[in-house]
Amino acid sequence: MARTRPLAGREISQQASVFAGLCIAERGRLEEMKYQVCFKPRSMKDLKKIPFKFRRQIVKKIEGVGDNLAGDVKQLTNFTPEYRLRVGDYRVLFEIADGTIVVYRVRHRREAYRK
């Protein structure tokens, strides 16, 4: 995949709608990360709805999770996806599969665990 940084700026890459998942791939960063981070299309829609100030914080924390699951990560019980990352009032719901972190949802804490 080409070098992309769709979430750091105000615009979301058009490639996000083409692919089933979007991966953060910056030159030199991918080798440093223990996990590759991929976003499902629904998580991209969730991020578009979040104000830019918070979106920037969330993306920074998600990138940090790629390094040994650093941050406020907790394994959830009786809930799918299996893990959550707490970023202020927002929750990032994700799973880990084959060395890849798949982000399913990014929601406000009051809505994160509703079905």
N, C-alpha and C positions, 0 to 999 in steps of 0.2 A: 504494500500500500504506500502511496506517496506520503510525503511528510505533511502532516495535518495538525492543526491546533484549533479545532473548531469552537471550543468552549471558552477560551481565554478572552476572546474579543466579543463584540456585540453580535456578530453574525455567526450563525451556525452553518457549517459547511453543507453544500448541496449534496455532497457525497453521502451524507448521513441518511438521506432518504433512499439512496440507491442500495446501500448495503443493509443486510439484516442486523448487523452490529457495527459499531464504530470503535476503532481502537486508537488510543493515544499513541502516536509514534513520532517522537521528535528525534532528530539526529543526535546520537550519543546517549540519549536517555534510556532507550529501550534495553541496552546492555546492562545498565545500572539497576534496573528494576528486576526484582525477583519474580513478580507477576506481571503479565500483560493485562491491561485494563480495556475491556470492551463494553460498549453501551448498547443496550437494546433500543429500538426506535421509541418505545414508550418513555424510557428514561430521558431521551433527547427532548421529547415534548414537555415532560415535567420540568426540565431545566430551562426551556424557553419561557415558561410561565413565572419563573423565580426572578426577582429583581437582580439587576446586574451586580450590585454590591455583594449580595449573598452568593450568587452564582460563582463569582470569582473565588470566594472562600471554599465553597464546596468542591470545585474542581481541584484546587490546591490540595485539599485533604484527600481526595480520591487518588491523586497522583502519589501522595505520601503512603497511602494504603498499599500501593504496589511494592513498596520496600518493606518486606517482612510484616505486613499487616500492622504497620505503625498507626497509632491513633486510637480513638475510643471505639474499638471494634468489639462486638459482643455476638456470641453465637445464640441464636434464637431457638426456643424450644416449641415444638408443635406449630411451626409456622414456615411457610415457603415464601420467599427465599430464606436461606439458612442464616445469613449474617446481616448485621446492621452496623453502619458507621454513623455516629452522632456528630453533627456539625451545627452547633448552636441549636436553633429550633427546628432544624431539618434533619431528616433521616435518609440515609442512602441504603437501600436494601439490595443485597448482592449475594451471589454464590461463587464458590471457587470450584473450577472444573479444569483439570489437566494443566495447571500452572497459569490459568487465566481467570481473572476476576471479571465476572459478568454482572454488570449493573442493570437491575431490572426497574427500579423505581427510585425517584428522589422526591420526597414529599415532606410537608410540614408535619411535625410530630403528632398533632391531633388527628391527622388523617392517615398516617403512615401504616397503621396496622389494621385499618378497616378493609373489609373485602369488597 
